[in-house]
């Protein structure tokens, strides 16, 4: 009877070694480190210490530090565009839709513990883009998508009569993107959230005519 019980217990045990961490959580923790100190000042040892995952496991799951950073960068873009599309495609009037985008951006830029951290891309990737073609290409593609998202909404608004007849959606989209970049930089430099929202409101008034 004992042997049968022991055998049954063994059979019920899960096979293989369970993962001791959640990959998405590890990636977000690594992102927080890069966001705070920058890419160059963050080491794989720093990431291992912060996440509790040893270097061999990190390399096996994510690659080297550069690979981890690119994965974090892609994750940031993915979440940013998801939030942006929800704001732009939510059936709101153009001015409200644009402000929803900027409010969502401000929520990200001021999400640091006790201090604004701005945009992950502008704050960490731009400085590395000069010497790193992969990061440069990633930023370029991200900015292209940002412009395209704004332009699609502005063209729709133009067709619906929300913009003046002679308005140029492409140019206005670049202005909308530039406003977001400016807000990100100013947040990192210490501007208050309320002042940056006022800046966004002024830009929206200009864009909407």
N, C-alpha and C positions, 0 to 999 in steps of 0.2 A: 504493500500500500504506500509506504514511504517513497519507494523508488518511482512509482507511478505519479505521485504528487510532485516530486522533484522534476520529473520529466516534463510534466504539464507546465510547471512554472518556467522552465527553460524555453519551452515552445512559445510561451506568451510574451517573452521578452522581445522588444523591438530589435531587429537586426540592424547592424551598422551603427556608427557613432553619430548621435544627434548633433546638429549644429548648435553651438553655444552662443550664437549671436544672430541678429537679424541684419542681413546685408544692407537693406535700405537705411536702417538706423545707423549703421557704421558709416555709410556714405555721407549721411547728413552731419554726423559728428566730424568727419574729416572736412566737410565743407565749412563748418563753423570755425575750424582751426585756420583754414586758408583765408577765410573772410576776415578773421581777426588779425593775423600776422602777415598775410600775403603768401604767395606761392614759394618764393625763394627762402623765406625764413621758416618755413614749415618742413620738418623732416619726416621721414617714414617712422623714425623712433617716436616723434611727437604724436603721430597718428596712432601708433600702437599703444602708447601710454594712455591716450585719451579714450580710446575705444575698448581697451582691454583685450585686443586681438593681437597676437604676436606677429612679428614680421613675416615668418614663413606663411602663416595663414592669410595675412593681408595680400601677399604676393600671389598666392594660389587663387584667391577669390577675385582680386581686383587688378593685379599687376603691380608695377612700380609706382613711385610717387606721381610721376607724370600721367600714368594711366588713371590713377585715382582722381587726380585733379580734373582731367578731361571728362571722366564719368560724372563728377560733381558739377562741372560746368554744364553738361548736357541735361542733367537733372534739373538744374536751376532754370535753364531755358524752357524746358518742358512745362514746368509748373508756372512759369511766368506767362507763357503763351496760352496755357489753359485758362488762367485767370483773365487774361486780356480778352480772349475770344468770348468768354462768358459775359464780360462787361459790354463788349461791342455788339454782340449778337443777341442781346437780351430784349430787343424790341423797344428800347428806350429812345427818346429823342436824341439827336446828335450831341448837343451840349451835355446832356446828362450822361450819355454813354462815355464820352471822353473823360468827364470828371470821375466816373466810376473806375476808369482805367488808372487815372492818376492817383485816386484814393487807394486803390489796390497796391500801386507801386509804393506809395508813401508808407503803407502798412508794412511792406517788406523792408524798406529802407530804415524804418525806425523799430525794427523787431529785435535789435540787439539788447542784451541785458544791461540796462542803465545807460546806454549810449547809442547814437545812431550809427549804423554801419553802411548805409548807402546801398548801391547796387553791387552784387557779387561780380558781375562782369566788368563794370567800370572800375571798381575798386581793386580787383586782383588780376584780371586777364589782360587789360589794356597795357599794363606795364610790361608784361611778358611777351606781348605780340610782336614787338620789334625784332626779337631774336628767335622766336619760336613760330615756325610756319604753321604748325598744327593749331596752335592757339589762335594765331592770326586768322586762319581760315575759319575757325569756329566762330570767332567774333564777327567776321565779315558776313557769314551766312546768317547769324542771329540778327544782326542789324538789318540785313536785307528782308528777313521775314517780318521784323518789326515795322519797317516802312510799308511793306506789302499789306500787312494787316490793317494799318491805319488807312492806307490808300483805298482798300476794298470798301471799308465802311464809309469813307468820304465820297467815293464814286456813287455808292448807293444813296447817300444823302443828297448828292447833286441831282441824281435822277428823280428823287422824290421831291425836289424843290426846297430842300432844307438849306441849300447854299445858293449864293448868287449865281446868275446865269453864266457869267464869265469866270467863275472860280476854277482854279486849277487843282484838282484833287492830289496830283502827284506832288506839287510844291507844298500844299498844305499838309500832306502826310509827313514830309521831311521836317516841317516846322513842329508837328506833333511829336515826332521822334526826338527832335532836338530839345524840346521842352522836357521830355522825360530824362534825357541825358543830363541836362542842366540841373534838374531837381536832384538827381542821384549824386552829382558832384557836390552840390551845395549842402545836401544832407550830411555827407561825409565831412564837409568843412565846418559844420556846426550850426547851420541855419536851422531855425525852429520849424517844426512841422506846420504850424499855423501860417508862417510866412511863405513857406513853399506851396501850401495849398492856395494861397492868394495869388502866387505867381502862376500856378496852373489855371486858375480861374481867368486871369487876364489873357493867357495864351488861348484858352478855349473861346473867349469872346472874339479874339482876333481871327481865329480859325473859322468860326461860325459866321463871322461878318456882322 
